Amino acid sequence: MMILDQLGRIGCRKSLAWPPPNTLAEQIDVAFIGLFCDHHEEIKAMLKRTGKPGPTIIGLVNYENPAMLQLLLDLNATAATSKPVKSFGVLTNLALARAIWQQQLAYQEQIERLEQKIRGQKALAKAKLILMEMHNLSECDAHRVLREQAMSKRISIDDMAQAIISASELLSMKRSDV
C-alpha cells in the first residue's frame, strides 16, 4: 500500500489492521482509517471503546458527499486524504493533523481547569455565605476565616469550602429529621 510505504519512508512505525479491531492500542499516536467500506458503525464503536484521549484520526475517503463529511466529523478526524493515496501529502496531513490534535487536547485541558476553577469559585461563594449567615460575618471576614482554616489544616481553600458546605448540609439534614 502506498500509504504504508510512505509512512515507512518518513520514519513512522506502522501496522495494518483489517477488519477494524475492537479497540486501538494506547501506543497508537495516529490512525489512518479507511472509510471506503461499509464498516462505519464498527469503526465508530472501535473509536468509542478506545481510551481518551484517542489517537489522531486521519480519514481515507474515496468520494466526498455530505454523509462522508458527517462521518469524518463524527470520528473527530483532524484531517482527510483521498483514495488513491499519493505519496505527496501524507507527511503534510500527518503533521497538520497531529498539530491540530495536540491543540485540541491542550484546549480540552484548559477547559477542564477553568471548569474546575468555576466549581471552586462557586463552592467558595457558597461556603462564605454559610459562614456569613451562621456567624454574622462580612464577606471579607468569612473569606479570611476560610483562608485561615485552610492554612491551619494545610488544605486548599477550595477543599475547606467544600468541607464547610458538606458539614452545613449534614447539619441541615439532621435539623430537618428532628
C-alpha positions as CSV (number, residue, x, y, z in Angstrom):
1,M,0.0,0.0,0.0
2,M,1.2,3.4,-0.9
3,I,0.4,5.0,2.5
4,L,2.3,2.3,4.4
5,D,5.3,2.7,2.1
6,Q,5.3,6.5,2.6
7,L,4.9,6.2,6.4
8,G,7.9,3.9,6.4
9,R,9.9,6.3,4.3
10,I,9.3,9.2,6.7
11,G,10.3,7.0,9.7
12,C,7.0,6.0,11.2
13,R,6.3,2.7,12.8
14,K,3.3,1.3,11.1
15,S,0.9,-1.6,11.1
16,L,-2.2,-2.6,9.1
17,A,-5.4,-3.8,10.9
18,W,-8.4,-5.2,9.0
19,P,-11.2,-5.7,9.9
20,P,-11.3,-2.9,12.4
21,P,-10.0,-4.2,15.8
22,N,-12.2,-4.0,19.0
23,T,-10.1,-1.0,20.3
24,L,-6.9,0.7,19.2
25,A,-3.8,0.2,21.3
26,E,-2.8,3.0,23.6
27,Q,0.6,3.4,22.0
28,I,-1.0,4.4,18.6
29,D,-0.5,8.1,18.1
30,V,-2.1,8.4,14.6
31,A,-4.6,6.2,12.8
32,F,-5.3,6.4,9.1
33,I,-8.8,5.0,8.9
34,G,-10.2,3.8,5.6
35,L,-13.8,4.9,5.2
36,F,-14.5,3.3,1.8
37,C,-16.1,0.1,3.1
38,D,-19.3,-0.5,4.9
39,H,-17.7,-0.8,8.3
40,H,-18.6,2.7,9.5
41,E,-20.5,1.6,12.6
42,E,-17.7,-0.8,13.6
43,I,-15.2,2.0,13.2
44,K,-17.3,4.4,15.3
45,A,-17.7,1.7,18.0
46,M,-13.9,1.0,18.0
47,L,-13.1,4.6,18.5
48,K,-15.6,5.0,21.3
49,R,-14.0,2.0,23.1
50,T,-10.5,3.4,22.6
51,G,-9.3,5.3,25.7
52,K,-9.2,9.0,26.0
53,P,-7.5,10.9,24.5
54,G,-7.7,8.7,21.4
55,P,-5.2,8.9,18.6
56,T,-5.1,11.5,15.9
57,I,-7.5,10.4,13.2
58,I,-6.9,10.9,9.5
59,G,-9.7,9.6,7.3
60,L,-9.1,7.9,4.0
61,V,-12.0,8.5,1.7
62,N,-12.8,7.6,-1.9
63,Y,-15.5,10.1,-2.5
64,E,-17.0,13.3,-1.0
65,N,-20.6,13.7,-0.1
66,P,-22.4,15.1,2.9
67,A,-22.7,11.6,4.6
68,M,-18.9,11.1,4.3
69,L,-18.2,14.5,5.6
70,Q,-20.5,13.9,8.6
71,L,-18.7,10.6,9.2
72,L,-15.4,12.4,9.3
73,L,-16.8,14.8,11.8
74,D,-18.4,12.0,13.9
75,L,-15.0,10.3,14.1
76,N,-13.4,13.6,15.2
77,A,-10.9,13.3,12.3
78,T,-8.4,16.1,12.2
79,A,-7.5,15.5,8.5
80,A,-8.6,13.6,5.5
81,T,-7.0,12.4,2.3
82,S,-8.5,10.8,-0.8
83,K,-8.0,7.4,-2.3
84,P,-6.0,6.6,-4.3
85,V,-3.4,7.9,-1.8
86,K,-0.3,9.5,-3.4
87,S,3.0,9.9,-1.6
88,F,2.7,13.6,-1.8
89,G,0.5,14.9,1.0
90,V,0.9,12.1,3.6
91,L,3.5,13.9,5.6
92,T,1.6,17.2,5.4
93,N,-1.6,15.6,6.5
94,L,0.2,13.8,9.3
95,A,2.0,16.9,10.6
96,L,-1.1,19.1,10.4
97,A,-3.5,16.6,11.9
98,R,-1.1,15.9,14.8
99,A,-0.7,19.6,15.5
100,I,-4.4,20.1,15.4
101,W,-5.0,17.1,17.7
102,Q,-2.4,18.4,20.2
103,Q,-4.0,21.9,20.1
104,Q,-7.5,20.3,20.8
105,L,-6.0,18.3,23.7
106,A,-4.5,21.5,25.1
107,Y,-7.8,23.3,24.8
108,Q,-9.6,20.5,26.5
109,E,-7.2,20.5,29.4
110,Q,-7.6,24.3,29.7
111,I,-11.4,23.9,29.6
112,E,-11.3,21.3,32.4
113,R,-9.0,23.6,34.5
114,L,-11.4,26.5,34.0
115,E,-14.4,24.4,34.8
116,Q,-12.7,23.2,38.0
117,K,-11.9,26.8,38.9
118,I,-15.5,27.9,38.4
119,R,-16.7,25.0,40.6
120,G,-14.2,26.1,43.2
121,Q,-15.4,29.7,43.0
122,K,-19.0,28.6,43.4
123,A,-18.1,26.5,46.4
124,L,-16.1,29.3,47.9
125,A,-19.0,31.7,47.5
126,K,-21.4,29.2,49.0
127,A,-19.1,28.5,51.9
128,K,-18.7,32.2,52.6
129,L,-22.5,32.6,52.5
130,I,-22.8,29.8,55.1
131,L,-20.2,31.4,57.3
132,M,-21.8,34.8,56.9
133,E,-25.3,33.5,57.9
134,M,-24.1,31.3,60.7
135,H,-21.7,33.7,62.4
136,N,-23.0,37.1,61.2
137,L,-19.8,37.9,59.4
138,S,-19.0,40.2,56.5
139,E,-17.9,38.7,53.2
140,C,-14.3,39.7,53.8
141,D,-14.3,38.2,57.3
142,A,-15.9,35.0,56.0
143,H,-13.1,34.8,53.4
144,R,-10.5,35.4,56.0
145,V,-11.9,32.7,58.2
146,L,-11.9,30.3,55.3
147,R,-8.4,31.1,54.4
148,E,-7.1,30.8,58.0
149,Q,-8.8,27.5,58.5
150,A,-7.5,26.1,55.2
151,M,-3.9,27.2,56.1
152,S,-4.1,25.8,59.6
153,K,-5.3,22.5,58.3
154,R,-2.9,22.6,55.4
155,I,-5.5,22.1,52.7
156,S,-6.6,24.2,49.8
157,I,-9.2,26.9,50.3
158,D,-11.4,25.0,47.8
159,D,-11.2,21.8,50.0
160,M,-12.0,23.9,53.1
161,A,-15.0,25.5,51.4
162,Q,-16.3,22.0,50.3
163,A,-15.9,20.8,53.9
164,I,-17.9,23.7,55.2
165,I,-20.6,23.0,52.6
166,S,-20.7,19.3,53.5
167,A,-20.9,20.0,57.2
168,S,-23.7,22.5,56.7
169,E,-25.7,20.1,54.5
170,L,-25.2,17.4,57.1
171,L,-26.3,19.6,59.9
172,S,-29.3,20.9,58.0
173,M,-30.4,17.3,57.3
174,K,-30.1,16.5,61.0
175,R,-32.2,19.5,61.9
176,S,-35.0,18.5,59.4
177,D,-35.0,15.0,60.7
178,V,-35.7,16.2,64.3
